[in-house]
């Protein structure tokens, strides 16, 4: 009986953790150095984010991150005077004809 209780608790914790993560797209102005993008990514990964894709045609990346980590980074990013990133929650886009 205890094993079932422990398993149920672990499963609910895993569901809560997964639900707290969202997918985001972070992009930077074209003239931003790769080092600035690398530093931003490293900061987010240190906060629990997971890299999903690094873009090659634009300066940016897609990540899955805890909301708290993104909110902290968003506040910091808004105080930057240059190379300010655009941060958007990833979503499905459709075209209606």
Beta strands, then each sheet from edge to edge (+ up, - down):
strand 1: 21-27
strand 2: 50-54
strand 3: 60-66
strand 4: 86-89
sheet 1: 2+ 3- 1+ 4-
end
